[in-house]
């Protein structure tokens, strides 16, 4: 009996796309602020991802990779920049889909709405329909269980797993943002009774 060795599989090497960022624009007002070198570098990294109105959707993990520091260190620097009014953060965070929207404040007299108009794009780059689709793709099993189980009846059944309870809580809220916030709280390790109290009314 003849034995033939299988052909060697072809190895496809994925080449990393070159970084096309060559400069970053930061507000001149930071010269009057008391910030550290780490905070300044974090601001520069954030600015390198911003559109012309200062909005960015980059994650803290990505900024950390650029600076070769931890996400926690980036978060600490960003918190200081927010406290000083250099950066504003909008909590429209979707786990695994996008980071929070941040705006570098170049001019305090320009409102967030006007800044979005200057950019020629909304502050939130996803529509509700797109977010729902992305959530369905990310959590297919949870969404299937939602369709089968109804609105909130499963939340009080202690025999259900945490994932099933979270899926039921998600089905009881009205917006994609709230569903993402439920998942964020669960991923952060909040006790289930606190998550229920936050999002299940009555």
Buried (B, 14 or more C-beta within 10 A) or exposed (E): EEEEEEEEEEEEEEEEEEEEEEEBEBBEBBEEBEBEEBBBBBBBBBBBBBBEBBBBBBBBEBBBEBBEBEBEBBEBBBEBBBEBEBBBBBEBBBBEBBBBBBBBBBEEEBEBEEBBBBBEEEBBEBEEEEBBEBBEEBBEEBBEBBEEBEEBEBBEEEEBEEEBBBBBBBBBBEEBBBBBBBBBBBEEEEEBEEBBEBBBEE
